[in-house]
Amino acid sequence: MRVSFVIPTRNHARFLEKCIDSCLHQECSDREVLVMDGQSTDGTLALLRGYGDRIRWRSQKDAGQSEAVNDGVALADGEIIAWINSDDYYPHARVLPRVLEAFRANEQLDIVYGDGLMVDVGHQPIRVHGSRPIESARQILLHPASFVMQPAVFFRRSLFLAAGGLEVGLRWTMDYELWLRLFPLARKTLYMPSQLACATYHADAKSVRSMLLQIGELAAVKRRYSSLLRVGRIDRVLMEAGIATLYAYWVATRIGLKRAS
């Protein structure tokens, strides 16, 4: 079973090498690494050239991360997609073998996902991003933020294409919106209660630099899907309460009571 690592990036040379290396170090022989670069100007191209034929890459102007991922999946020839951003990485070499073993064991399985770990730029742990079994889009909708760390989700390429890929118009919550379509469409999903990916906290991360805009976009996505899914009044109240906690968290980070992560 072939896996395609799809890495969107732009001006992340200081993180990209660790990300690529964590993909190449996975103990699975049938794989490919695709790096979709949005015309970086920080030394990324020299870094990519240094990998020779161990990776495939492209550098051209795009409409952002969502388009880069969509293009990467379109170019991929693996059955399983591992979408990982350039400032993320896998914690050890056995992540993909375990994930692929689960897919091989059940041909109905379309998504495998697990827990994540937020780390600082020195790769020291900040906090665990725990996930849980999900049975419906309603559960995703009512969770205040995302119930799972994006690079800890692995899915069949055919499912991603059937769902229509990422919504290009979204800048911060494209993964969350995708889960609302992808998980209900999956024949079966599997939650692995172990850390499958690490995400790096840094000041230039979109979720840190533009937190308020991200919360606003997330709220808009939630409200759109609450109408599409026709959720009841009580669920709408719970959803709005969850959104309110995100705005409260933003205020806490602004006045120094909490660290953004």
N, C-alpha and C positions, 0 to 999 in steps of 0.2 A: 504494500500500500504506500503510495507516494504522497509526501507532504510538501506543500509549497509555503515557504515563509514569505510573507508579503510585508515589506517595511517601507512605509511612507516617511519621507524626511525632507527637511530644508534647513540648512545652516545649523546642523546638530553634529558637526564633526567630533566634538569633544565627547559625545555619548555613543556615536554610531558604531565605533569599533567594538565596544563591549557587546552591543546588541548583536552585531553580525557574528562575532566569535561565539556567543552563546547559542546561536542557531547552528553554526558549523560544528560545534562540539557535541551536539546531540547524538546519542548513540543509535542512529538510524541511517542506513546507507542510501535508501531511496528517497532523495530529497532535492530540493532546489531552493535557493535564496534569491528573491527578487527585490531589489531596492529601487523604489520609485522616488527620484529626487526632483524637487521643484526648482531647479536651477540655483543651487547653492553657490555662495561666493566665499565660503569660509575654509576651504581646503578639503571639503567633502569629496570632490572629484578625484583628487590625488589619492585619497584614502581608498576610494572604490577601485581605482585602477590597480592599486597594489594587491588586490585580491585575485587578479588574473581571471582565469576561467572557473574559479571556485564559486563565483556568484554571477548573476545576471543583473544588469542595472540600466537605468535610463534616466537622463537628466533633461527635462524640458518644462516649460511653463505649464502650470495646471491651475485649476480653479480652487485648489486647496486639498486638504487631507482626504476628504471623501472621494474626490475624483481620482486621486492618486491610488487609493485602495481599490476602487472599482476597476481602474485600468490594470492594476497588478493582478487582481483575481482573473480578469479577462485574459491576461497573458499566461497565467499559471497553467501547468499541465498536471498538477497534483490533484488527487481526489479529496485530500484534506487540506484546509486552509488554516494557517497559523498567522493571523494578523497581529503584528507586534510593532509598536511605534519605536522610533530610533532612540528614545531616551528610556526604553524599557529593556529588560533582558530576562533570560530564564535562569533560575537559581542553581540548577545542576544539570548534568548531562542525561539524566534519566526521565526528564519531563515528557518528552515526545514518545519515547518507547512505551511508557505507561499509557499515554493517551491513545496511541495507535493500537495497542493491545486491546483496549476497550472497544475501539471501532471494529477491529477484526472479529471480536467475539460476538458481535451483534450487528448484523447487516441492516437492521432497522434503526440503529442509533445514528442520529444526525448531528448531535451536539454533545461535546464533552466540556465541562467547565469545572473550575475549582476555586480555591482561595488565592489571594494575592498578598504581596508584602510591599508596603510603601517604604522606600529607603531614601537616605540623603545622598548628596553627590559623592560622598566617601563610601557609599554602599552600606552604611550602618542603618539598622532597622529603625523606623519611626513608628509604624503601627501595622497591624495585620488588617487586611481587607477581607473579612470572612464573607462567604456566600452561603447559599442554602438551596435545597431542592425547590424548583419552581414548577408549578402545575398549570398556571394560567397567566394571560396578559394582565389580568386584574391584579395579581400579586406584584407584578413588576410595576404597575401603575401606582399602587399604593405605597410602595417603598419610597421614602423621601428622595433619595438620590438613586444611584445605580446599585443593584443588588450584587453586582459582580465587577471585578476589575477587568477591563477590556482585554488585555493580553492573556488572561487566564481562560479565554473562551476559544474553543477549536470547533470548526464546523465543516460539513461537507460543502465542497464548491458548488455542487448542484443545488443545494438548499439556498445558498447565498444568491445564486442567479435566479432561482425561482421566486425569491422574495423581492427581487428588483434591485439588490445592492444597496449601497448607502445613499441617503438623500443628500445630494450635492449642495443644496441650499443651506444646510446646517453647518455651523462652524465649531460648536463645542459639544453638542449632545448627539452626534450622528450615531455613536455606538448604542446609546440608550434607546433611541428611536428604532434602530435596527432590531434590538432585542424584542421590542414590542411586536414586530412582524415575524422575526425569525423563530422565536421559541414556540408560538402557537402553530406555526407551519411545520415544525419538526415532527417526525413520526415518533421518535423517542429521544429523550435527553438523559444525561448522566452527570450528577454532581459528584466530584471527587473531593473529599474533605482533606485536602493537602494543598500546600503552596505551590502553584504551578507557574507563577510569574512574579517579577519584581518591577515596580514602577518608581522612577526617580523623581523625588520632589526637588524642584529648583525654581528660582525666581522667574525664569523665562518660560516656564511651562504655561501653556494656554489656560489651564484650569486655575492657576495661581494669579497670573497677570490680569486675566479678564474674568475673575470670579463672578462679579455682579452680572455681567452680560451672560455668562454661562447659566446662572440661576434663572435669569429672565427667559432665556431660550428653552431651558428645561421646563419651566412653568408653562410656556406656550405649547410645547409638545404634549405635556400631560393633559392640559385642558382640551387640546384637539382630540386626543385618543379617548378621553373620558366621554366625549360626545359620540365618537365612532363606536365605542364599546357599550354605549348606553348604560353607564354605571349608575347606580341608584344614588339617592340624595345623601344617605349616610356615608357611602364611599366617597362622594365628592367632598364632603366635609372633612373626612380623614385625609384625602389627597391635599386639600388646601392647607390643612394643619401641617402636613409634611413640608409643603412649600414654605410655609411660615418659619419652620425651624431652620431651613436653609438660609433665609434672609437674616435670621437671628445669628446664625453662625458667621455670616459675612460681617455683621456688625461687630461681633466678638473679635474677629481677626483684625478689624480696622482699629479697634481701641486697645489691642494688645492683650486681650484676655485669653485668646487661643492662637495657636500657630496654624496657618493655612496648610492643609495637606490633602 
